[in-house]
Amino acid sequence: MPQKILIVDDEAFILRVTELSLKKGGYQLIFGRNGVEAVQLAASELPALIVMDVQMPEMDGLTALKHLKQNPATARIPVIMLTARGHVLTRQDAEESGAALFLTKPCSPMQLLKEVQRILGETS
């Protein structure tokens, strides 16, 4: 059975590019559009990995990440944070909150796939 990955972003284009990239890896994909959905879907679906944007409506990615790390059921799920801003404070906040990786958008689909495979302990 393919590993499940939760992708959370409020931009349809980014969701689509991420979907196309990770489908090549044979993953089962679940989608959310904001931090509230990220927290809910992570708890109900227990994905192997989460790829999440920082700037989103309702609840931003950093707040969602903090909620995920505080919940024993989701605390160990690795999270890749994506942002259009490479702002140092945001990067520091993400790393201190427990992000496995921080990538600045746009990142190449191949780079994202390789990082996902690396974090999940797979070889390409």
DSSP file (Angstrom, degrees, kcal/mol; ACC not computed):
  #  RESIDUE AA STRUCTURE BP1 BP2  ACC     N-H-->O    O-->H-N    N-H-->O    O-->H-N    TCO  KAPPA ALPHA  PHI   PSI    X-CA   Y-CA   Z-CA
    1    1 A M              0   0    0      0, 0.0     3,-0.1     0, 0.0    27,-0.0   0.000 360.0 360.0 360.0 133.0    0.0    0.0    0.0
    2    2 A P        -     0   0    0      0, 0.0    25,-0.1     0, 0.0     2,-0.1  -0.287 360.0-101.8 -66.7 150.1    1.4    3.4   -0.9
    3    3 A Q        -     0   0    0     23,-0.1    25,-2.6     1,-0.1     2,-0.4  -0.447  36.8-121.9 -70.8 145.8    2.4    5.8    1.8
    4    4 A K  E     -a   28   0A   0     23,-0.2    44,-2.6    42,-0.2    45,-1.0  -0.748  26.7-171.4 -94.9 132.7   -0.1    8.6    2.5
    5    5 A I  E     -ab  29  49A   0     23,-2.8    25,-2.4    -2,-0.4     2,-0.5  -0.991  13.7-146.6-125.8 131.6    1.0   12.3    2.2
    6    6 A L  E     -ab  30  50A   0     43,-2.4    45,-3.0    -2,-0.4     2,-0.5  -0.860  13.3-165.1 -95.9 124.4   -1.1   15.2    3.2
    7    7 A I  E     -ab  31  51A   0     23,-3.0    25,-2.5    -2,-0.5     2,-0.5  -0.950   6.3-174.2-111.6 126.1   -0.6   18.3    1.1
    8    8 A V  E     +ab  32  52A   0     43,-3.0    45,-2.4    -2,-0.5     2,-0.3  -0.961  23.0 128.8-128.9 116.3   -1.9   21.6    2.5
    9    9 A D        -     0   0    0     23,-1.9    47,-0.1    -2,-0.5    25,-0.1  -0.956  48.3-141.9-160.6 144.7   -1.9   24.9    0.5
   10   10 A D  S    S+     0   0    0     45,-0.3     2,-0.6    -2,-0.3    23,-0.1   0.521  81.9  88.1 -88.1  -5.0   -4.5   27.5   -0.3
   11   11 A E     >  -     0   0    0      1,-0.2     4,-2.2     2,-0.0     5,-0.2  -0.852  65.5-155.0 -98.7 118.2   -3.2   28.0   -3.9
   12   12 A A  H  > S+     0   0    0     -2,-0.6     4,-2.4     1,-0.2     5,-0.2   0.865  94.1  55.4 -58.3 -38.9   -4.7   25.6   -6.4
   13   13 A F  H  > S+     0   0    0      1,-0.2     4,-2.6     2,-0.2    -1,-0.2   0.925 108.7  46.5 -62.0 -44.8   -1.7   25.9   -8.7
   14   14 A I  H  > S+     0   0    0      1,-0.2     4,-2.6     2,-0.2     5,-0.3   0.900 111.2  52.6 -65.3 -40.8    0.7   24.8   -5.9
   15   15 A L  H  X S+     0   0    0     -4,-2.2     4,-2.5     1,-0.2    -1,-0.2   0.926 111.8  46.6 -58.4 -44.0   -1.6   21.9   -5.0
   16   16 A R  H  X S+     0   0    0     -4,-2.4     4,-2.7     2,-0.2    -2,-0.2   0.924 113.2  46.9 -66.8 -45.7   -1.6   20.7   -8.6
   17   17 A V  H  X S+     0   0    0     -4,-2.6     4,-2.2     1,-0.2    -1,-0.2   0.917 114.8  47.4 -62.9 -43.1    2.1   21.0   -9.1
   18   18 A T  H  X S+     0   0    0     -4,-2.6     4,-2.6    -5,-0.2     5,-0.2   0.902 111.3  51.9 -64.5 -40.7    2.8   19.2   -5.8
   19   19 A E  H  X S+     0   0    0     -4,-2.5     4,-2.3    -5,-0.3    -2,-0.2   0.944 110.7  46.8 -60.0 -49.3    0.3   16.5   -6.7
   20   20 A L  H  X S+     0   0    0     -4,-2.7     4,-0.9     1,-0.2    -1,-0.2   0.887 113.7  49.7 -61.8 -39.1    1.9   15.9  -10.1
   21   21 A S  H  < S+     0   0    0     -4,-2.2     3,-0.4    -5,-0.2     4,-0.3   0.937 115.8  39.8 -64.9 -48.2    5.3   15.8   -8.5
   22   22 A L  H ><>S+     0   0    0     -4,-2.6     5,-1.3     1,-0.2     3,-0.9   0.735 103.5  66.8 -81.1 -22.5    4.4   13.3   -5.7
   23   23 A K  H ><5S+     0   0    0     -4,-2.3     3,-1.8     1,-0.2    -1,-0.2   0.841  92.8  64.0 -63.4 -30.6    2.2   11.1   -7.8
   24   24 A K  T 3<5S+     0   0    0     -4,-0.9    -1,-0.2    -3,-0.4    -2,-0.2   0.785  98.6  54.9 -61.7 -25.9    5.4   10.1   -9.7
   25   25 A G  T < 5S-     0   0    0     -3,-0.9    -1,-0.3    -4,-0.3    -2,-0.2   0.467 117.2-115.7 -85.9  -2.2    6.6    8.6   -6.4
   26   26 A G  T < 5 +     0   0    0     -3,-1.8    -3,-0.2     1,-0.2     2,-0.2   0.727  61.0 154.5  78.2  22.3    3.5    6.5   -6.2
   27   27 A Y      < -     0   0    0     -5,-1.3     2,-0.5   -25,-0.1    -1,-0.2  -0.480  48.6-121.0 -84.3 153.2    2.1    8.1   -3.0
   28   28 A Q  E     -a    4   0A   0    -25,-2.6   -23,-2.8    -2,-0.2     2,-0.4  -0.842  38.1-150.5 -88.0 125.8   -1.5    8.3   -1.9
   29   29 A L  E     -a    5   0A   0     -2,-0.5     2,-0.3   -25,-0.2   -23,-0.2  -0.817  19.6-174.4-111.3 141.1   -2.3   12.0   -1.6
   30   30 A I  E     -a    6   0A   0    -25,-2.4   -23,-3.0    -2,-0.4     2,-0.4  -0.955  17.4-146.4-125.0 145.2   -4.8   13.9    0.6
   31   31 A F  E     +a    7   0A   0     -2,-0.3     2,-0.3   -25,-0.2   -23,-0.2  -0.927  17.8 176.0-124.2 141.1   -5.4   17.6    0.2
   32   32 A G  E     -a    8   0A   0    -25,-2.5   -23,-1.9    -2,-0.4     3,-0.1  -0.935  19.5-153.8-132.4 158.6   -6.2   20.4    2.6
   33   33 A R  S    S+     0   0    0     -2,-0.3     2,-0.3   -25,-0.2   -25,-0.1   0.462  73.4  13.5-113.4  -4.2   -6.7   24.2    1.9
   34   34 A N  S  > S-     0   0    0     22,-0.1     4,-2.0   -25,-0.1    24,-0.1  -0.960  83.8 -90.1-160.4 174.9   -5.8   25.7    5.3
   35   35 A G  H  > S+     0   0    0     24,-1.7     4,-2.2    22,-0.8     5,-0.2   0.827 119.6  57.0 -65.1 -33.6   -4.2   25.0    8.7
   36   36 A V  H  > S+     0   0    0     21,-0.3     4,-2.2     1,-0.2    -1,-0.2   0.944 109.9  45.2 -62.3 -47.4   -7.5   24.0   10.3
   37   37 A E  H  > S+     0   0    0      1,-0.2     4,-3.2     2,-0.2     5,-0.3   0.870 109.5  57.4 -63.2 -36.3   -8.0   21.3    7.7
   38   38 A A  H  X S+     0   0    0     -4,-2.0     4,-2.3     1,-0.2    -2,-0.2   0.938 109.1  43.9 -59.4 -47.7   -4.3   20.3    8.1
   39   39 A V  H  X S+     0   0    0     -4,-2.2     4,-1.7     2,-0.2    -2,-0.2   0.918 117.7  45.3 -65.0 -44.2   -4.8   19.6   11.8
   40   40 A Q  H  X S+     0   0    0     -4,-2.2     4,-2.0     2,-0.2     5,-0.2   0.939 116.0  44.4 -65.9 -48.2   -8.1   17.7   11.3
   41   41 A L  H  X S+     0   0    0     -4,-3.2     4,-3.0     1,-0.2     5,-0.5   0.877 110.9  54.2 -67.1 -37.7   -6.9   15.6    8.3
   42   42 A A  H  X S+     0   0    0     -4,-2.3     4,-1.8    -5,-0.3    -1,-0.2   0.916 111.3  45.9 -62.0 -41.6   -3.6   14.8   10.0
   43   43 A A  H  < S+     0   0    0     -4,-1.7    -2,-0.2    -5,-0.2    -1,-0.2   0.865 120.7  37.8 -69.7 -36.4   -5.4   13.5   13.1
   44   44 A S  H  < S+     0   0    0     -4,-2.0    -2,-0.2    -5,-0.1    -1,-0.2   0.837 128.2  31.0 -85.6 -32.7   -8.0   11.5   11.1
   45   45 A E  H  < S-     0   0    0     -4,-3.0    -3,-0.2    -5,-0.2    -2,-0.2   0.688  83.8-151.3 -99.5 -22.0   -5.8   10.2    8.3
   46   46 A L     <  -     0   0    0     -4,-1.8   -42,-0.2    -5,-0.5    -4,-0.1   0.945  22.4-160.2  45.6  64.0   -2.4    9.9   10.0
   47   47 A P        -     0   0    0      0, 0.0   -42,-0.2     0, 0.0     3,-0.1  -0.221  25.5-124.4 -68.2 162.1   -0.3   10.5    6.9
   48   48 A A  S    S+     0   0    0    -44,-2.6     2,-0.3     1,-0.2   -43,-0.2   0.745  93.3   6.9 -74.3 -24.5    3.4    9.4    6.7
   49   49 A L  E     -b    5   0A   0    -45,-1.0   -43,-2.4    28,-0.2     2,-0.4  -0.988  63.7-145.4-157.2 151.1    4.3   13.0    5.8
   50   50 A I  E     -bc   6  79A   0     28,-2.2    30,-3.2    -2,-0.3     2,-0.5  -0.992   3.8-165.2-124.2 133.1    2.8   16.5    5.6
   51   51 A V  E     +bc   7  80A   0    -45,-3.0   -43,-3.0    -2,-0.4     2,-0.4  -0.982  26.9 174.8-113.5 117.8    3.7   19.1    3.0
   52   52 A M  E     -bc   8  81A   0     28,-3.1    30,-3.0    -2,-0.5   -43,-0.2  -0.978  29.9-130.3-138.3 137.6    2.3   22.5    4.2
   53   53 A D  E     - c   0  82A   0    -45,-2.4    30,-0.2    -2,-0.4     3,-0.1  -0.394  14.7-141.9 -73.6 156.0    2.3   26.1    3.2
   54   54 A V  S    S+     0   0    0     28,-1.9     7,-3.4     1,-0.2     2,-0.8   0.919  86.6  56.5 -84.2 -51.3    3.1   28.8    5.8
   55   55 A Q  S    S+     0   0    0     27,-0.2   -45,-0.3     5,-0.2    -1,-0.2  -0.743  72.1 136.4 -92.5 108.7    0.7   31.5    4.7
   56   56 A M        -     0   0    0     -2,-0.8   -22,-0.1    -3,-0.1     2,-0.0  -0.963  51.4 -98.3-144.8 159.5   -2.9   30.2    4.6
   57   57 A P  S    S+     0   0    0      0, 0.0     2,-2.9     0, 0.0   -22,-0.8  -0.288  97.3  15.5 -75.0 166.0   -6.3   31.5    5.7
   58   58 A E  S    S+     0   0    0    -24,-0.1     2,-0.3   -23,-0.1   -24,-0.1  -0.266 138.1  12.8  69.1 -53.6   -8.1   30.5    8.9
   59   59 A M  S    S-     0   0    0     -2,-2.9   -24,-1.7     4,-0.0   -23,-0.1  -0.921  82.3-130.2-150.7 125.2   -4.9   29.1   10.5
   60   60 A D     >  -     0   0    0     -2,-0.3     4,-2.3   -26,-0.1    -5,-0.2  -0.230  28.8-106.2 -72.6 166.4   -1.4   29.7    9.2
   61   61 A G  H  > S+     0   0    0     -7,-3.4     4,-2.7     1,-0.2    -7,-0.2   0.843 116.6  53.7 -63.7 -37.1    1.0   26.8    8.7
   62   62 A L  H  > S+     0   0    0     -8,-0.4     4,-2.0     2,-0.2    -1,-0.2   0.902 110.6  46.7 -66.9 -39.7    3.2   27.6   11.6
   63   63 A T  H  > S+     0   0    0      2,-0.2     4,-2.1    -9,-0.2    -2,-0.2   0.920 113.3  49.3 -65.7 -43.2    0.2   27.6   14.0
   64   64 A A  H  X S+     0   0    0     -4,-2.3     4,-2.6     1,-0.2    -2,-0.2   0.908 108.7  53.6 -60.8 -41.9   -1.0   24.3   12.5
   65   65 A L  H  X S+     0   0    0     -4,-2.7     4,-2.4     1,-0.2    -1,-0.2   0.912 107.4  50.8 -59.9 -43.1    2.5   22.9   12.9
   66   66 A K  H  X S+     0   0    0     -4,-2.0     4,-1.3     1,-0.2    -1,-0.2   0.912 110.8  48.8 -61.4 -42.5    2.5   23.8   16.6
   67   67 A H  H  X S+     0   0    0     -4,-2.1     4,-1.0     1,-0.2     3,-0.3   0.912 110.9  50.9 -62.4 -42.6   -0.9   22.1   17.0
   68   68 A L  H >< S+     0   0    0     -4,-2.6     3,-0.5     1,-0.2     6,-0.3   0.904 110.3  48.6 -61.8 -42.2    0.4   19.0   15.2
   69   69 A K  H 3< S+     0   0    0     -4,-2.4    -1,-0.2     1,-0.2    -2,-0.2   0.723 108.8  54.3 -73.4 -21.1    3.5   18.7   17.4
   70   70 A Q  H 3< S+     0   0    0     -4,-1.3    -1,-0.2    -3,-0.3    -2,-0.2   0.665  92.7  81.7 -84.5 -17.4    1.4   19.1   20.6
   71   71 A N  S XX S-     0   0    0     -4,-1.0     4,-1.9    -3,-0.5     3,-1.3  -0.799  73.0-147.7 -91.5 119.1   -0.9   16.2   19.7
   72   72 A P  T 34 S+     0   0    0      0, 0.0     4,-0.4     0, 0.0    -1,-0.1   0.804  97.5  57.6 -55.8 -29.8    0.6   12.8   20.6
   73   73 A A  T 34 S+     0   0    0      1,-0.2    -4,-0.1     2,-0.1    -5,-0.1   0.791 122.2  23.3 -71.6 -27.3   -1.2   11.2   17.6
   74   74 A T  T X4 S+     0   0    0     -3,-1.3     3,-1.6    -6,-0.3    -1,-0.2   0.445  93.0  99.7-117.1  -3.0    0.4   13.6   15.1
   75   75 A A  T 3< S+     0   0    0     -4,-1.9    -2,-0.1     1,-0.3    -1,-0.1   0.789  85.4  47.3 -59.8 -31.7    3.6   14.8   16.9
   76   76 A R  T 3  S+     0   0    0     -4,-0.4    -1,-0.3    -8,-0.1    -2,-0.1   0.456  81.3 111.7 -93.4  -0.1    5.9   12.4   15.0
   77   77 A I  S <  S-     0   0    0     -3,-1.6   -28,-0.2    -9,-0.2     2,-0.1  -0.619  72.2-124.4 -73.2 121.8    4.6   13.0   11.5
   78   78 A P        -     0   0    0      0, 0.0   -28,-2.2     0, 0.0     2,-0.4  -0.423  26.0-155.8 -67.8 143.2    7.4   14.9    9.6
   79   79 A V  E     -c   50   0A   0     19,-0.4    21,-2.3   -30,-0.2    22,-1.3  -0.982  10.8-158.0-126.4 126.7    6.3   18.2    8.1
   80   80 A I  E     -cd  51 101A   0    -30,-3.2   -28,-3.1    -2,-0.4     2,-0.4  -0.917  18.8-149.5 -98.2 122.1    7.9   20.0    5.1
   81   81 A M  E     -cd  52 102A   0     20,-2.8    22,-3.1    -2,-0.6     2,-0.4  -0.789  11.4-166.2 -95.6 134.7    7.0   23.7    5.3
   82   82 A L  E     +cd  53 103A   0    -30,-3.0   -28,-1.9    -2,-0.4     2,-0.3  -0.935  12.1 166.8-117.5 141.5    6.7   25.6    2.0
   83   83 A T  E     - d   0 104A   0     20,-1.5    22,-3.7    -2,-0.4   -30,-0.0  -0.992  41.1-139.7-151.9 150.4    6.6   29.4    1.7
   84   84 A A  S    S+     0   0    0     -2,-0.3     2,-0.5    20,-0.2    20,-0.1   0.644  94.9  68.4 -77.7 -15.6    6.8   32.0   -1.1
   85   85 A R        -     0   0    0      1,-0.1    20,-0.1     2,-0.1   -31,-0.1  -0.898  65.8-159.9-107.0 132.3    8.9   34.1    1.4
   86   86 A G        +     0   0    0     -2,-0.5    -1,-0.1    18,-0.1    18,-0.1  -0.042  35.1 162.5 -94.6  32.4   12.4   32.9    2.4
   87   87 A H     >  -     0   0    0      1,-0.1     4,-2.2     2,-0.1     5,-0.2  -0.270  40.1-138.4 -59.3 130.9   12.1   35.1    5.4
   88   88 A V  H  > S+     0   0    0      1,-0.2     4,-2.8     2,-0.2     5,-0.2   0.883 101.1  52.5 -60.9 -42.7   14.7   34.2    8.1
   89   89 A L  H  > S+     0   0    0      1,-0.2     4,-2.9     2,-0.2    -1,-0.2   0.912 110.0  49.0 -62.3 -41.9   12.3   34.6   11.0
   90   90 A T  H  > S+     0   0    0      2,-0.2     4,-2.5     1,-0.2    -1,-0.2   0.920 111.7  49.0 -62.9 -43.4    9.8   32.3    9.4
   91   91 A R  H  X S+     0   0    0     -4,-2.2     4,-2.5     2,-0.2    -2,-0.2   0.927 112.8  47.8 -60.9 -45.6   12.4   29.7    8.7
   92   92 A Q  H  X S+     0   0    0     -4,-2.8     4,-2.7     1,-0.2     5,-0.2   0.917 111.6  50.4 -62.8 -43.8   13.6   29.9   12.3
   93   93 A D  H  X S+     0   0    0     -4,-2.9     4,-1.6     2,-0.2    -1,-0.2   0.915 111.3  48.7 -59.8 -43.6   10.1   29.6   13.6
   94   94 A A  H  <>S+     0   0    0     -4,-2.5     5,-2.6     2,-0.2     4,-0.5   0.922 113.2  46.2 -64.1 -44.5    9.4   26.6   11.4
   95   95 A E  H ><5S+     0   0    0     -4,-2.5     3,-1.0     1,-0.2    -1,-0.2   0.902 113.3  48.9 -66.5 -40.3   12.6   24.8   12.5
   96   96 A E  H 3<5S+     0   0    0     -4,-2.7    -1,-0.2     1,-0.2    -2,-0.2   0.782 107.6  56.6 -68.9 -25.9   12.0   25.6   16.2
   97   97 A S  T 3<5S-     0   0    0     -4,-1.6    -1,-0.2    -5,-0.2    -2,-0.2   0.541 127.9 -95.8 -83.1  -6.8    8.4   24.3   15.8
   98   98 A G  T < 5 +     0   0    0     -3,-1.0   -19,-0.4    -4,-0.5    -3,-0.2   0.644  62.2 164.6 105.5  16.8    9.7   21.0   14.6
   99   99 A A      < -     0   0    0     -5,-2.6    -1,-0.2     1,-0.1   -19,-0.2  -0.440  32.2-147.9 -65.7 139.1    9.6   21.2   10.8
  100  100 A A  S    S-     0   0    0    -21,-2.3     2,-0.3     1,-0.3   -20,-0.2   0.797  79.5  -1.1 -74.8 -29.3   11.6   18.4    9.1
  101  101 A L  E     -d   80   0A   0    -22,-1.3   -20,-2.8    -7,-0.1     2,-0.4  -0.985  59.0-146.7-160.4 151.0   12.4   20.7    6.2
  102  102 A F  E     -d   81   0A   0     -2,-0.3     2,-0.4   -22,-0.2   -20,-0.2  -0.987  20.7-178.1-126.2 119.5   11.8   24.3    5.0
  103  103 A L  E     -d   82   0A   0    -22,-3.1   -20,-1.5    -2,-0.4     2,-0.5  -0.944  21.8-133.5-120.7 141.1   11.6   24.9    1.3
  104  104 A T  E     -d   83   0A   0     -2,-0.4   -20,-0.2   -22,-0.2   -18,-0.1  -0.793  42.9 -89.7 -91.9 130.7   11.0   28.2   -0.5
  105  105 A K  S    S+     0   0    0    -22,-3.7     2,-0.1    -2,-0.5     3,-0.1  -0.583 107.0  44.6 -80.7 146.4    8.4   28.2   -3.3
  106  106 A P  S    S+     0   0    0      0, 0.0     2,-0.3     0, 0.0    -1,-0.2   0.476  76.3 164.2 -82.2 135.9    8.7   27.7   -6.1
  107  107 A C        -     0   0    0     -4,-0.1    -2,-0.1    -2,-0.1    -4,-0.0  -0.824  47.0 -93.7-107.0 155.2   10.9   24.7   -5.6
  108  108 A S     >  -     0   0    0     -2,-0.3     4,-2.3     1,-0.1     5,-0.2  -0.402  26.3-128.3 -68.9 142.4   11.4   22.2   -8.4
  109  109 A P  H  > S+     0   0    0      0, 0.0     4,-2.3     0, 0.0     5,-0.2   0.861 111.2  53.3 -56.5 -36.3    9.0   19.2   -8.4
  110  110 A M  H  > S+     0   0    0      2,-0.2     4,-2.4     1,-0.2     5,-0.2   0.893 107.2  50.8 -67.7 -39.2   12.0   16.9   -8.6
  111  111 A Q  H  > S+     0   0    0      2,-0.2     4,-2.4     1,-0.2     5,-0.2   0.925 110.7  49.1 -62.9 -44.1   13.6   18.5   -5.6
  112  112 A L  H  X S+     0   0    0     -4,-2.3     4,-2.6     1,-0.2    -2,-0.2   0.934 111.3  49.1 -61.7 -46.2   10.4   18.1   -3.6
  113  113 A L  H  X S+     0   0    0     -4,-2.3     4,-2.5     1,-0.2    -1,-0.2   0.917 111.9  48.9 -59.9 -44.1   10.1   14.4   -4.6
  114  114 A K  H  X S+     0   0    0     -4,-2.4     4,-2.3     2,-0.2    -1,-0.2   0.897 111.8  48.7 -63.8 -40.2   13.7   13.7   -3.6
  115  115 A E  H  X S+     0   0    0     -4,-2.4     4,-2.7     2,-0.2     5,-0.2   0.897 111.1  50.3 -67.3 -39.8   13.3   15.4   -0.2
  116  116 A V  H  X S+     0   0    0     -4,-2.6     4,-2.3     2,-0.2    -2,-0.2   0.939 112.1  47.4 -61.6 -46.7   10.1   13.5    0.4
  117  117 A Q  H  <>S+     0   0    0     -4,-2.5     5,-3.6     1,-0.2     4,-0.3   0.892 112.6  50.0 -61.8 -40.0   11.8   10.2   -0.5
  118  118 A R  H ><5S+     0   0    0     -4,-2.3     3,-1.2     3,-0.2    -2,-0.2   0.943 112.0  46.3 -63.7 -48.3   14.8   11.2    1.8
  119  119 A I  H 3<5S+     0   0    0     -4,-2.7    -2,-0.2     1,-0.3    -1,-0.2   0.867 113.4  49.1 -64.4 -36.6   12.6   12.0    4.8
  120  120 A L  T 3<5S-     0   0    0     -4,-2.3    -1,-0.3    -5,-0.2    -2,-0.2   0.453 117.1-114.9 -83.5   0.8   10.5    8.9    4.3
  121  121 A G  T < 5 +     0   0    0     -3,-1.2     2,-0.3    -4,-0.3    -3,-0.2   0.795  69.0 138.1  74.6  28.5   13.8    6.9    4.1
  122  122 A E      < -     0   0    0     -5,-3.6     2,-0.4    -6,-0.2    -1,-0.2  -0.689  47.1-134.8-103.8 158.5   13.2    5.8    0.5
  123  123 A T              0   0    0     -2,-0.3    -5,-0.0     1,-0.1    -9,-0.0  -0.879 360.0 360.0-109.5 147.3   15.7    5.6   -2.3
  124  124 A S              0   0    0     -2,-0.4    -1,-0.1   -10,-0.0   -10,-0.0   0.473 360.0 360.0 -87.5 360.0   14.9    6.9   -5.8
